[in-house]
Amino acid sequence: MARNGQISEEMVQNLLDERYSKETFNLNFPFLRKIEVGQYISKQKYVNGYARYWSEAFDINGGIYIICNN
């Protein structure tokens, strides 16, 4: 869906939201995390010392994101 531009910006914002991710997917972390350019993905996938996100990054509407692995 991301490759075909079928994810709206509103949905991206929802997937970045911790509350939405909890209510929708029962996740304790946002489904998506936006990557900070210039920093290694391998460091950005951690939350409190635990890898909570996959290392593979995805381009969604021009932003680069990683996905929660829970």
N, C-alpha and C positions, 0 to 999 in steps of 0.2 A: 504494500500500500504506500509506503514511504517513497519508493522508487517511482511510483506513478503519480505522485503528488495528491494522493487521496486522503491525507491526514490534514485536517484543518488546523489553523493556528490556535483556535479555541481548544481543540482536543490536545494539542501539544501542551498548552498551559495547564490543562486538567491533569495530564500525565506527569507534569512537574510538581504537582501539588500533593503533599503528604496526606492530607485529609481525603482527597478524592481517591488516591491510591489505596488507602485503608478501607474506605467504604466500598469501593468497586472490586478490588482484587484481594482484600484482606492482607495487604503488605504493610510492613512497618516502616517502609521507606518509599519515597516517590518512585514511581515506575520508571521515569526517565531522569537522567541527570545530565545537564548541559556541560560539555567539556570546555574548560578554560584553555584557550589557544596559548601555546608556548609552554604548557606543562604536560608532563608525561601522563598518558591515560592510566598506566600501571599504578600511579600514585592516587589518581582521582577516583578509582573504583573502590577505595576503602572508606569505611565509616567506623569510627572508634576501633581501628586496628583490624577490622574484619573486611574481607572482600565481599561487598554487597552488590557489585555490578560486574557485568561481563566486560572483557577487555575490548571486544569488537565495537567500533564506533559506527554510527549510522548518520547519514545526512538526511535530515528531515526539514524541509522547507528552508534550506540554506543554513540551518544550525546543525552542529555536531553533538550527538547525544550517545550515552551508553544506557543500557537497559538493566534493571534490577534482576539479579539472578535468583531471587527467592520465588 
